[in-house]
Amino acid sequence: MERVVVWILCCGLANPAITRGAGKHQSAGPSPAEIRARAFIEGVAAIGFAEFRRRSGSEPLPRELRAAILAGLPAQGVLVPTRAERTKLAALDQVFDAYNRLGAIDVRVVDVGSALVAVHERSVLLITRRALSLVSPRELQAIGAHELAHEYFWKEFDTALHENAYERLQELELMCDGLAVITLKSLGIDRSHLINAAVRLTRYNTRTAARSETSRQVSLERRVAFIKQVDTVLDARR
């Protein structure tokens, strides 16, 4: 399970840690990353999410490859969901379907103390039991919408991580938030669920010191403001 723990601690985006260092240096106005992310989302809103998905050319991984990725995960630490957990996890199907990934994403509940959610290799959604216990079904859908958006920027994330391009990582994170808002609105789900989930998981991980501070992350305050801005932009286009 150690490999999985390391991966989701490094890349799990449903863990928007608040960073003291980043917070001190952020200006009152929007950062360049926020400006670029908003411009991107406005472009997606202009053409429609369905057209964006078509242009992205992102197809699900072949079944054989997904099976190999799943088999390569360590068995230690993988949990069998309870009946109540299975009921909550079933809410994700609506989001998977919106991304054209229903049946193409496996879900694994894992035994990690942190409250984290992350997509692994474009084919497995890893959820810690603690995270699952903290969020409502709607909040879980919001997290899932954010995580599935990562697939559209998979190579960009990988490049930015290896180059320690923190501003680019923040920009990509906000772009995923924006796509999540677009997806949630298409499903009739209020963006407040994304905000609530971010606040809930962040505060838990900060309180328990489950996450080390990192300047890769966008501060919670910035994320909430960006999500609200995207929501306003989308409402104005109606």
For each residue, the residues with C-beta under 8 A, 3 or more apart:
1: 4 5 74 76 77 78 110 111 112
2: 5 6 74
3: 6 7 73 74
4: 1 7 8 73 74 77 110 112 120 126
5: 1 2 8 9 77 110 112
6: 2 3 9 10
7: 3 4 10 11 12 118 120 126
8: 4 5 11 12 15 110 112 114 116 117 118 120 126 128
9: 5 6 12 15 114 116 211
10: 6 7 161
11: 7 8 118 157 161
12: 7 8 9 15 116 117 118 126
13: 16 117 118 146 147 150 173 176
14: 116 117 118 131 143 146 147 197 198 201
15: 8 9 12 114 115 116 117 118 201 202 205 211
16: 13 173 198 201 202 217 218 220 223
17: 202 205 206 211 212 213 214 217
18: 23 202 206 213 217 219 220 221
19: 22 23 213 214 215 217 219
20: 23 24 213
21: 24 25 213 215
22: 19 25 26 215 217 218 219
23: 18 19 20 26 219 221
24: 20 21
25: 21 22
26: 22 23 31 219 222
27: 31
28:
29:
30: 34 35 38
31: 26 27 34 35 167 170 222
32: 35 36 167 171
33: 36 37 167 168 170 171 174 218
34: 30 31 37 38 171 174 222 226
35: 30 31 32 38 39
36: 32 33 39 40 171
37: 33 34 40 41 171 172 174 175 177 178 226
38: 30 34 35 41 42 174 178 226 229 230 233
39: 35 36 42 43
40: 36 37 43 44 175 178
41: 37 38 44 45 175 178 179 181 182 230 233
42: 38 39 45 46 233
43: 39 40 46 47
44: 40 41 47 48 49 52 178 179 182
45: 41 42 48 182 233 234 237
46: 42 43 237
47: 43 44 51 52 55
48: 44 45 51 52
49: 44 52 53 179 182 183 186
50: 53 54
51: 47 48 54 55
52: 44 47 48 49 55 56
53: 49 50 56 58 99 100
54: 50 51 57
55: 47 51 52
56: 52 53 152
57: 54
58: 53 151 152
59:
60: 66 100 101 104 123
61: 65 66 69 104 121 122 123
62: 65 66
63: 66 67
64: 67 68
65: 61 62 68 69 123
66: 60 61 62 63 69 70 104 106 123
67: 63 64 70 71
68: 64 65 71 72
69: 61 65 66 72 73 120 121 123 124
70: 66 67 73 106 123 124
71: 67 68
72: 68 69
73: 3 4 69 70 78 108 120 124
74: 1 2 3 4 77 78
75: 78
76: 1
77: 1 4 5 74 110 111 112
78: 1 73 74 75 108 109 110 111
79: 109 110 111 129
80: 109
81: 85 86 89 109 132
82: 85 86
83: 86 87
84: 87 88
85: 81 82 88 89 109 129 132
86: 81 82 83 89 90
87: 83 84 90 137
88: 84 85 91 132 137 140
89: 81 85 86 92 107 109 127 132 140
90: 86 87 93
91: 88 94 95 137 138 140 141
92: 89 95 96 107 125 140 141 144
93: 90 96 97 102
94: 91 97 98 141 187
95: 91 92 98 99 141 144 145 148 183 187
96: 92 93 99 101 102 103 104 105 144 148
97: 93 94 100 101 102
98: 94 95 145 183 186 187
99: 53 95 96 145 148 151 183
100: 53 60 97 104
101: 60 96 97 104 105 148
102: 93 96 97 105
103: 96
104: 60 61 66 96 100 101 123
105: 96 101 102 119 123 124 125 148
106: 66 70 123 124 125
107: 89 92 124 125 127
108: 73 78 124 125 126 127
109: 78 79 80 81 85 89 127 128 129 132
110: 1 4 5 8 77 78 79 126 127 128 129
111: 1 77 78 79 128 129
112: 1 4 5 8 77 116 128 129 130
113: 128 130 208 210
114: 8 9 15 128 130 131 205 208 210 211
115: 15 128 130 131 134 200 201 204 205 210
116: 8 9 12 14 15 112 126 127 128 131 201 205
117: 8 12 13 14 15 125 126 127 128 131 143 144 147 201
118: 7 8 11 12 13 14 15 125 126 147
119: 105 122 123 124 125 126 147 148 150 151
120: 4 7 8 69 73 123 124 125 126
121: 61 69 124
122: 61 119 151 154
123: 60 61 65 66 69 70 104 105 106 119 120
124: 69 70 73 105 106 107 108 119 120 121
125: 92 105 106 107 108 117 118 119 120 144 147 148
126: 4 7 8 12 108 110 116 117 118 119 120
127: 89 107 108 109 110 116 117 131 132
128: 8 109 110 111 112 113 114 115 116 117 131 132
129: 79 85 109 110 111 112 132 133
130: 112 113 114 115 133 134 204
131: 14 114 115 116 117 127 128 134 135 143 201
132: 81 85 88 89 109 127 128 129 135 140
133: 129 130
134: 115 130 131 200 201 204
135: 131 132 139 140 143 197 200 201
136: 139 140 193 196
137: 87 88 91 140 141
138: 91 141 142 189 193
139: 135 136 142 143 193 194 196 197 200
140: 88 89 91 92 132 135 136 137 143 144 197
141: 91 92 94 95 137 138 144 145 184 187 189 193
142: 138 139 145 146 180 184 189 191 193 194 196 197
143: 14 117 131 135 139 140 146 147 194 197 201
144: 92 95 96 117 125 140 141 147 148
145: 95 98 99 141 142 148 149 179 180 183 184 194
146: 13 14 142 143 149 150 176 177 179 180 194
147: 13 14 117 118 119 125 143 144 150 176
148: 95 96 99 101 105 119 125 144 145 151 183
149: 145 146 152 153 175 176 177 179 180 183
150: 13 119 146 147 153 154 157 176
151: 58 99 119 122 148 154
152: 56 58 149 179
153: 149 150 156 157 172 175 176
154: 122 150 151 157 158
155: 158 159
156: 153 159 160 168 172
157: 11 150 153 154 160 161 169 172
158: 154 155 161 162
159: 155 156 162 163 165
160: 156 157 163 165 166 168 169 172
161: 10 11 157 158 164 169
162: 158 159
163: 159 160 168
164: 161
165: 159 160 168 169
166: 160 169 170 215 216
167: 31 32 33 170 171
168: 33 156 160 163 165 171 172
169: 157 160 161 165 166 172 173 216
170: 31 33 166 167 173 174 216 217 218
171: 32 33 34 36 37 167 168 174 175
172: 37 153 156 157 160 168 169 175 176
173: 13 16 169 170 176 177 217 218 223
174: 33 34 37 38 170 171 177 178 218 222 223 226
175: 37 40 41 149 153 171 172 178 179
176: 13 146 147 149 150 153 172 173 179 180
177: 37 146 149 173 174 180 181 194 223 226 227 230
178: 37 38 40 41 44 174 175 181 182 226 227 230
179: 41 44 49 145 146 149 152 175 176 182 183
180: 142 145 146 149 176 177 183 184 194
181: 41 177 178 184 185 191 194 227 230 231 234
182: 41 44 45 49 178 179 185 186 230 234
183: 49 95 98 99 145 148 149 179 180 186 187
184: 141 142 145 180 181 187 189 190 191 193 194
185: 181 182 188 189 191 231 234
186: 49 98 182 183
187: 94 95 98 141 183 184
188: 185
189: 138 141 142 184 185 193
190: 184 193
191: 142 181 184 185 194 195 227 228 230 231
192: 195 196
193: 136 138 139 141 142 184 189 190 196 197
194: 139 142 143 145 146 177 180 181 184 191 197 198 227
195: 191 192 198 199 224 227 228
196: 136 139 142 192 193 199 200
197: 14 135 139 140 142 143 193 194 200 201
198: 14 16 194 195 201 202 220 223 224 227
199: 195 196 202 203 220 224
200: 115 134 135 139 196 197 203 204
201: 14 15 16 115 116 117 131 134 135 143 197 198 204 205
202: 15 16 17 18 198 199 205 206 220
203: 199 200 206 207
204: 115 130 134 200 201 207 208 210
205: 15 17 114 115 116 201 202 208 210 211
206: 17 18 202 203 209 211
207: 203 204
208: 113 114 204 205
209: 206
210: 113 114 115 204 205
211: 9 15 17 114 205 206 214
212: 17
213: 17 18 19 20 21
214: 17 19 211 217
215: 19 21 22 166
216: 166 169 170
217: 16 17 18 19 22 170 173 214
218: 16 22 33 170 173 174 222 223 226
219: 18 19 22 23 26 222 223
220: 16 18 198 199 202 223 224
221: 18 23 224 225
222: 26 31 34 174 218 219 225 226
223: 16 173 174 177 198 218 219 220 226 227
224: 195 198 199 220 221 227 228
225: 221 222 228 229
226: 34 37 38 174 177 178 218 222 223 229 230
227: 177 178 181 191 194 195 198 223 224 230 231
228: 191 195 224 225 231 232
229: 38 225 226 232 233
230: 38 41 177 178 181 182 191 226 227 233 234
231: 181 185 191 227 228 234 235
232: 228 229 235 236
233: 38 41 42 45 229 230 236 237
234: 45 181 182 185 230 231 237 238
235: 231 232 238
236: 232 233
237: 45 46 233 234
238: 234 235
